[in-house]
């Protein structure tokens, strides 16, 4: 559903007097903005961890710890199957993981991510304190803002 929002600023109505007649030019808003609720519903607040290189085929273990949750996930590539266990916290932490990124839903303030290749034993970890920025699916004139942050983590061998 689309909703019309008037851009901020003074009302756009003027009264003109011409030949003794009062004329009203009601420019209620020459610049009306249409906000698409369908696009706003796509708004997701999230922290995205991009791997510096695409993960090779194999098995990986991810440990993700936030202020409220602590989960361990396995990822099998190329199948792309993921299984997570642990304390998902109040928000139900369930990260989305693929060969190029890990997406943590919500806006946690402190996050630790560790990736370990099951065969190689190589691991990479990093503590994050994301600085979220508002993104507007409909443009800045149409709320809500979706808070997102992106950072990187070194990839490891499987």
Long-range contacts (C-beta under 8 A, 24 or more apart in sequence): 1-37, 1-38, 2-34, 2-35, 2-36, 2-37, 3-34, 3-35, 3-37, 4-32, 4-33, 4-34, 4-35, 5-32, 5-33, 5-34, 5-35, 5-141, 5-142, 6-32, 6-33, 7-31, 7-32, 7-33, 7-141, 33-139, 33-141, 33-142, 35-138, 35-141, 35-142, 36-137, 36-138, 36-142, 39-137, 39-138, 40-137, 40-138, 40-142, 40-143, 40-144, 42-137, 43-137, 43-144, 43-145, 43-146, 44-105, 44-146, 44-148, 45-105, 45-106, 45-107, 45-132, 45-146, 45-147, 45-148, 46-103, 46-104, 46-105, 46-106, 46-107, 46-148, 47-103, 47-104, 47-106, 47-107, 47-108, 47-111, 47-128, 47-130, 47-132, 47-148, 47-149, 47-150, 47-151, 48-101, 48-102, 48-103, 48-104, 48-148, 48-149, 48-150, 48-151, 49-101, 49-102, 49-103, 49-104, 49-113, 49-128, 49-150, 49-151, 49-152, 49-153, 50-100, 50-101, 50-150, 50-151, 50-152, 50-153, 51-99, 51-100, 51-101, 51-102, 51-115, 51-152, 51-153, 51-154, 51-155, 52-152, 52-153, 52-154, 52-155, 53-154, 53-155, 54-99, 54-100, 54-155, 55-99, 55-100, 55-155, 55-156, 55-158, 56-157, 56-158, 57-158, 58-117, 58-118, 58-119, 58-157, 58-158, 59-117, 59-118, 59-119, 59-158, 60-115, 60-116, 60-117, 60-118, 60-156, 60-158, 61-115, 61-116, 61-118, 62-95, 62-97, 62-102, 62-113, 62-114, 62-115, 62-116, 63-112, 63-113, 63-114, 63-116, 63-125, 64-93, 64-95, 64-102, 64-104, 64-111, 64-112, 64-113, 65-111, 65-112, 66-93, 66-104, 66-106, 66-108, 66-110, 66-111, 67-108, 67-109, 67-110, 68-93, 68-108, 69-93, 71-95, 73-97, 74-118, 77-158, 102-153, 107-132, 107-147, 107-149, 113-153, 115-153, 115-155, 115-156, 116-156, 117-156, 117-157, 117-158, 118-158, 119-157, 119-158, 120-156, 120-157, 120-158, 122-156, 122-157, 123-156, 124-153, 124-154, 124-155, 124-156, 125-153, 126-151, 126-153, 126-154
